[in-house]
Amino acid sequence: MTKRLDGKVAIITGAGCVGPGWGNGRAAAVIFAREGARVFAVDSNAERMEETQARAHAEGGIIQAHSCDVTNAAAVAAMVDACIAAFGRVDILVNNVGGSAPGGPVELTEEGWDRQLDLNLRSVFLTCKSVLPHMAAQGGGAIVNTASTSGIRWTGAAQVGYASAKAAVIQFSRVVAVQYAPQRVRVNTVVPGQMHTPMVEARLAGQRAGGDVAALLQTRQARIPLGFMGDGRDTANAALFLASDEARFITGTEIVVDGGMSARCD
C-alpha cells in the first residue's frame, strides 16, 4: 500500500518535546515517518528526541536524530548538510521550533524581545536559507512553517514578542512561496490555536495560572467553540496534508487549527 510520503525526505525541527506526549514537532516526526518519509529529526536537546524516535521506530518508521541550535546559522547549514549526507536529498522542511514569553513592550526586556524573534522567526529564516537551494536544484519541495493564532488574534495574554514573530512567520511564508513558485517549491503555514501539548504543564501553567494546570486548561478550553482542545497530532496532520502531493496546488496560504477559536468575536 502506497503511503502519502513514500520516497520523501523530511527535516522536522523541534522534533523533541518538553515532556511525555504529543508536542507539534514530535507528532509531525512520528506521523511523517508513519506515512513513509525518511525523517531527519532535529532538536537542540538530544534527550527530548528519545521518545520521538522510540514512537517512530515502534511503527517501523525511518528516523534519524540530529542535535542543532536552529538560531545558529553555521549549525543550521551543517544540519542540512548532514541530512543530505544521510538521505541524499531534502523534499520537506517542517519548522516547529518556537516558544512564548509573557509581556507587552514595557514588561518584556530588550533581551527577551530579541530572544523571541530569534527563536520563532530567525530559526525559520535560517532553515529556509539552507534548504531552499537544495529544493530548487532538485526541482521542488514543500516547506511548512508553524505559526500561532497569537500571530492573527489576541489570544488571552500579552506576549508581544511571540505574537509579532508568529505574524511575521505567516508573511515570510507568503513571500517565499511566491518567490520560489517557479522552482516548484511550495511554502505554507499551519496556525495552531490553544493546543494541549506538554508545554502546558511544563511552562505555560507557571507563567499564567500560578502553576494550576487545571485552571489554565479550563480557561483555554472555554475559548474553543468545538469544546475541546486539540494536541500536536492535529497540528501535524495539517502539516502532513500541506507537505503531501495532495496539496500540490496549494502554496502561500495558511491552515488554522484551533477548533474555531479565532472565528469568534469574544
Backbone torsions as a table, in degrees:
resi	resn	phi	psi	omega
1	MET	NA	127.0	-179.6
2	THR	-72.1	134.9	177.4
3	LYS	-99.6	161.4	-169.7
4	ARG	-67.5	-25.5	-177.6
5	LEU	-120.3	24.0	178.1
6	ASP	-54.6	133.2	177.2
7	GLY	81.9	-2.8	-177.2
8	LYS	-94.3	149.6	172.7
9	VAL	-112.6	127.9	-175.6
10	ALA	-123.8	124.8	167.7
11	ILE	-89.8	126.0	177.9
12	ILE	-125.2	114.7	179.8
13	THR	-90.7	157.0	-175.5
14	GLY	65.1	35.1	-173.8
15	ALA	-80.5	-5.3	173.3
16	GLY	-87.4	-163.2	-179.3
17	CYS	-161.6	148.0	-176.9
18	VAL	-73.4	-9.2	178.4
19	GLY	-165.2	180.0	178.6
20	PRO	-64.1	145.2	177.3
21	GLY	120.5	-163.5	-170.6
22	TRP	-107.3	88.8	165.9
23	GLY	-77.8	167.0	-177.5
24	ASN	-59.8	-46.0	-177.2
25	GLY	-70.3	-42.8	178.0
26	ARG	-61.9	-44.7	-179.8
27	ALA	-62.0	-42.0	179.2
28	ALA	-62.6	-43.6	-179.0
29	ALA	-61.5	-45.4	-178.2
30	VAL	-68.9	-45.4	-176.9
31	ILE	-68.6	-39.4	178.3
32	PHE	-65.4	-40.2	176.9
33	ALA	-64.9	-40.5	177.4
34	ARG	-59.1	-34.1	-178.4
35	GLU	-89.1	13.6	170.1
36	GLY	101.1	-4.6	179.2
37	ALA	-73.9	148.1	165.2
38	ARG	-88.2	116.8	-168.8
39	VAL	-102.3	127.2	172.6
40	PHE	-102.2	99.4	-171.4
41	ALA	-91.4	125.7	-171.3
42	VAL	-120.9	134.5	174.2
43	ASP	-157.7	156.0	178.1
44	SER	-75.6	-17.7	-176.6
45	ASN	-119.9	109.8	-176.0
46	ALA	-62.5	-36.1	-178.2
47	GLU	-63.5	-33.4	-178.6
48	ARG	-68.5	-16.5	179.7
49	MET	-91.8	-4.8	-177.9
50	GLU	-62.3	-45.4	178.9
51	GLU	-66.8	-37.5	177.9
52	THR	-59.0	-49.7	179.4
53	GLN	-62.7	-42.3	-178.6
54	ALA	-62.0	-42.5	179.7
55	ARG	-65.0	-42.6	-179.8
56	ALA	-67.3	-44.0	-179.2
57	HIS	-65.2	-34.1	180.0
58	ALA	-62.4	-24.0	178.8
59	GLU	-101.2	8.8	178.4
60	GLY	81.3	15.8	-178.3
61	GLY	-78.2	157.2	176.5
62	ILE	-101.1	117.3	-176.4
63	ILE	-145.9	137.1	177.1
64	GLN	-128.2	131.2	-177.4
65	ALA	-92.3	147.5	178.2
66	HIS	-146.7	128.2	178.0
67	SER	-87.1	132.1	-177.2
68	CYS	-160.2	137.3	169.0
69	ASP	-89.1	104.8	-172.9
70	VAL	-78.7	6.7	170.0
71	THR	-95.9	0.2	-179.1
72	ASN	-108.2	117.9	-172.8
73	ALA	-60.2	-45.8	-178.4
74	ALA	-64.9	-39.4	179.6
75	ALA	-66.3	-37.7	179.3
76	VAL	-67.5	-44.3	178.4
77	ALA	-59.9	-41.6	178.7
78	ALA	-66.9	-35.4	178.7
79	MET	-63.8	-45.2	179.3
80	VAL	-65.4	-40.2	176.0
81	ASP	-60.6	-38.1	179.4
82	ALA	-66.4	-37.3	176.8
83	CYS	-64.8	-43.7	178.8
84	ILE	-62.2	-41.0	179.3
85	ALA	-64.6	-36.8	-176.9
86	ALA	-78.2	-41.1	-170.3
87	PHE	-123.1	-5.5	172.8
88	GLY	88.2	-14.2	-177.2
89	ARG	-167.2	176.8	171.1
90	VAL	-143.3	118.2	-177.2
91	ASP	-101.3	-27.6	-173.5
92	ILE	-136.8	137.2	170.9
93	LEU	-125.6	125.4	174.9
94	VAL	-119.4	117.9	-179.7
95	ASN	-96.9	113.2	-178.9
96	ASN	-119.8	0.0	-178.6
97	VAL	-70.2	136.8	177.3
98	GLY	170.4	173.2	178.9
99	GLY	174.8	151.4	-175.0
100	SER	-103.5	156.5	172.3
101	ALA	-133.6	137.4	-177.0
102	PRO	-74.3	157.5	172.1
103	GLY	121.2	142.6	171.0
104	GLY	-88.5	-167.2	-176.4
105	PRO	-60.6	-31.0	-178.9
106	VAL	-78.8	-44.4	-174.8
107	GLU	-76.6	-36.4	-177.0
108	LEU	-75.9	130.6	178.9
109	THR	-73.9	163.3	175.8
110	GLU	-61.0	-39.5	178.3
111	GLU	-65.1	-38.6	177.5
112	GLY	-65.0	-39.7	176.8
113	TRP	-61.1	-48.5	-179.3
114	ASP	-61.3	-40.3	-179.2
115	ARG	-65.4	-39.2	177.9
116	GLN	-63.5	-42.1	178.3
117	LEU	-67.7	-39.0	178.7
118	ASP	-63.3	-50.1	-173.9
119	LEU	-67.5	-42.9	-171.6
120	ASN	-94.9	-23.5	-174.8
121	LEU	-121.5	-49.8	179.2
122	ARG	-57.8	-37.9	179.6
123	SER	-59.1	-40.0	178.9
124	VAL	-68.9	-43.4	177.8
125	PHE	-58.2	-47.0	-174.8
126	LEU	-69.1	-42.0	180.0
127	THR	-66.2	-42.1	177.7
128	CYS	-63.3	-39.4	-180.0
129	LYS	-57.9	-38.0	-178.0
130	SER	-86.9	-29.1	-175.9
131	VAL	-85.6	-37.6	-173.0
132	LEU	-55.6	-43.1	178.8
133	PRO	-58.8	-37.2	178.6
134	HIS	-67.6	-44.4	179.8
135	MET	-63.6	-43.0	-179.9
136	ALA	-63.5	-40.8	-177.9
137	ALA	-68.3	-31.9	-177.5
138	GLN	-90.9	-1.9	174.0
139	GLY	98.1	15.3	175.0
140	GLY	145.6	174.8	179.8
141	GLY	171.9	179.5	179.9
142	ALA	-136.8	129.6	176.7
143	ILE	-117.4	131.3	176.5
144	VAL	-123.6	116.8	178.3
145	ASN	-102.3	144.1	-179.1
146	THR	-101.7	119.1	175.9
147	ALA	-104.7	-137.8	-179.9
148	SER	-168.0	151.9	173.8
149	THR	-62.7	-18.3	173.9
150	SER	-63.1	-20.7	177.7
151	GLY	-82.1	-6.5	-179.9
152	ILE	-128.1	-14.0	-177.3
153	ARG	-147.2	160.9	163.6
154	TRP	-72.6	127.5	-174.9
155	THR	-118.8	20.9	171.1
156	GLY	112.8	-9.2	-179.3
157	ALA	-150.6	145.2	176.0
158	ALA	-75.5	113.2	176.8
159	GLN	-144.6	69.5	-166.4
160	VAL	-65.6	-33.9	178.5
161	GLY	-66.1	-47.3	179.0
162	TYR	-63.0	-48.4	-178.7
163	ALA	-60.9	-42.6	-179.6
164	SER	-65.0	-43.6	-179.3
165	ALA	-65.6	-41.5	-178.6
166	LYS	-70.5	-34.5	172.8
167	ALA	-62.7	-39.1	179.1
168	ALA	-66.5	-35.3	177.7
169	VAL	-60.1	-40.4	179.8
170	ILE	-62.4	-47.4	-179.2
171	GLN	-72.0	-35.7	174.2
172	PHE	-55.4	-46.4	-178.2
173	SER	-63.0	-40.7	179.5
174	ARG	-63.5	-44.9	-178.7
175	VAL	-63.7	-47.2	-178.9
176	VAL	-65.6	-35.1	179.1
177	ALA	-60.1	-45.1	-179.4
178	VAL	-69.8	-42.2	-179.0
179	GLN	-61.0	-40.0	-172.9
180	TYR	-101.8	5.4	176.5
181	ALA	-57.5	-39.7	178.4
182	PRO	-62.0	-23.4	177.5
183	GLN	-91.9	7.8	179.0
184	ARG	62.3	31.9	172.2
185	VAL	-100.6	117.9	178.8
186	ARG	-94.6	139.6	-179.2
187	VAL	-133.3	121.4	-179.2
188	ASN	-137.6	171.9	-176.7
189	THR	-130.2	136.3	168.1
190	VAL	-98.3	133.9	-177.0
191	VAL	-118.7	87.5	179.7
192	PRO	-76.7	150.2	175.4
193	GLY	-94.9	-140.7	-173.7
194	GLN	-87.3	85.7	-176.1
195	MET	-86.2	154.5	173.6
196	HIS	-94.3	88.3	175.4
197	THR	-109.6	168.7	178.4
198	PRO	-57.3	-18.9	177.5
199	MET	-60.5	-29.3	-179.2
200	VAL	-59.9	-52.6	-179.2
201	GLU	-71.3	-38.0	-171.9
202	ALA	-76.3	-31.2	-172.1
203	ARG	-137.6	-49.8	-168.4
204	LEU	-66.9	-37.5	-178.8
205	ALA	-60.7	-38.5	177.9
206	GLY	-68.8	-34.7	-179.2
207	GLN	-72.7	-36.1	-165.4
208	ARG	-122.6	-13.4	-175.5
209	ALA	-135.8	23.2	179.0
210	GLY	60.1	25.9	-179.7
211	GLY	88.6	-0.8	-178.8
212	ASP	-84.3	94.5	-176.3
213	VAL	-62.8	-43.9	-177.9
214	ALA	-60.9	-40.6	179.8
215	ALA	-65.9	-40.9	179.1
216	LEU	-65.8	-43.2	179.3
217	LEU	-61.9	-39.8	179.7
218	GLN	-64.6	-42.3	179.0
219	THR	-64.1	-44.3	-178.6
220	ARG	-67.0	-43.4	-177.8
221	GLN	-65.4	-32.4	-179.2
222	ALA	-63.6	-21.1	-180.0
223	ARG	-83.0	-8.8	-169.0
224	ILE	-102.0	115.9	-179.0
225	PRO	-56.5	-35.4	179.8
226	LEU	-68.9	-16.3	173.4
227	GLY	87.0	5.9	175.3
228	PHE	-149.0	160.4	178.1
229	MET	-96.4	139.1	170.9
230	GLY	-78.3	-177.7	174.6
231	ASP	-137.4	-168.3	-175.2
232	GLY	-59.7	-25.1	179.3
233	ARG	-67.4	-31.3	177.8
234	ASP	-69.1	-41.7	174.4
235	THR	-62.2	-44.5	-177.0
236	ALA	-65.5	-37.2	179.4
237	ASN	-66.4	-35.6	175.1
238	ALA	-66.8	-41.5	177.5
239	ALA	-64.0	-38.3	178.4
240	LEU	-59.3	-46.8	178.7
241	PHE	-59.5	-47.2	-177.2
242	LEU	-66.4	-29.4	-179.8
243	ALA	-81.8	-19.7	-173.9
244	SER	-84.7	167.2	177.4
245	ASP	-68.4	-15.1	175.2
246	GLU	-61.6	-24.2	180.0
247	ALA	-102.9	29.9	-173.1
248	ARG	-61.3	-22.0	-177.9
249	PHE	-109.1	20.6	-178.1
250	ILE	-119.5	119.6	175.7
251	THR	-155.2	152.8	177.1
252	GLY	71.8	28.5	-177.4
253	THR	-140.4	-175.9	-174.0
254	GLU	-132.3	148.3	166.8
255	ILE	-113.5	120.7	177.7
256	VAL	-90.6	127.1	-176.7
257	VAL	-121.1	84.3	-171.4
258	ASP	-144.9	14.3	178.9
259	GLY	64.3	18.9	179.4
260	GLY	92.3	2.5	-173.9
261	MET	-58.0	-45.7	-174.8
262	SER	-76.5	-6.7	179.9
263	ALA	-88.1	-13.6	-177.2
264	ARG	-94.8	155.3	-175.8
265	CYS	-79.3	-31.3	-176.1
266	ASP	-97.6	NA	NA
